[in-house]
Amino acid sequence: MLPLIRPALAALAVITAMWSWNDLLWPLVVNTDPAKMPISAGLTSLEGQFETNYPAMMAGSLIASLPMIVLYLFLQRHFVQGIAQSGTKG
């Protein structure tokens, strides 16, 4: 049974990891220490009311997206296969 659902599990792993990685509201509510903020919450602190440091924000966004890109590239074959199998009829 596991070899048949491996692509679906890989697709679920990528989607769940992206969902958790991009979570913003919960860390802002729970965490009060700026040194322990996750990267998505830390990027919001770079945006000011009157001025925004766009080069630093874009560099942080690139660093924040790299783990998800690597995870997708590592599981790309399984991810595409799992999405393709879930959309076909029987």
N, C-alpha and C positions, 0 to 999 in steps of 0.2 A: 504494500500500500504506500509506503514512504517514497519509493521512486516515482510513483504517479503524481504525488502531490508536492514533490520538491520544487517545481517551478512556481506553484501557487504560494508556497511558504517563502520562497525567495522574494516574490513580489510583495507579499505581506510584510516581510522584514524591511524592505527598502521603504515602503510607504509609512510604516510605523516609525522607523528611525527618522525619516524626514519630519513627520508630525511632531515627534518629541524634540527634535533638534531645533525646530522653528518656534517652539512654544515661547511666548513672550509674557503673557499676562500673569500666569501663576508664579514665575520667579520674581516678578516685580511686586506681587502682593506679599509673598512669604519672606523674601530676603531683604534685609535692611543694610547689609554690609556691601558697599560698592566693590570691594576687592573679591567678593565671592559671587558676583553676578555672572550668569552665563553670557556667552558672546552676543546673543541676540538682544539681551537686555542692556549689555554694555554699549552696543551700537546706538541704541536710542539715547544714551547719555551724551553722545557726540553731537547731537542736534540741539542747538541753542535756540533761544527765543528770537534773537536778532541776528545771529550769525551762525553759520554751519561750516564746519571744516570738512568740505567735500572730499579732498584727497585722502584724509585719514579714514573717513567713512567708507569710501570705496575700497581702500586697502583692507579694512576690517571686514567688509562684506566678502571680498575675495577669500580671505583666510577662513571666514565662517562657512563658505560654501565648499571649500576643498574636501573636507571629510565626506560630505554627501556625494560629491562627484566621484571620489575614489570608490566609495561603497557601490554606487551605481555601475561604474565601470567593472568592478570586480564581479558583480552579480548580474550584469547586463543580459547574458544569454538566458539565464533562468527567469529574469524579470520579463523579458519580451515573450518568452515561451509561456509563462504563467498568465500574462495578460491576453495572449492569443487564444489560449485554451479556455479561458473563462468566458470569452465572447462568442464561442462557436456552439452550434446546436449539435446534439448528439449522436 
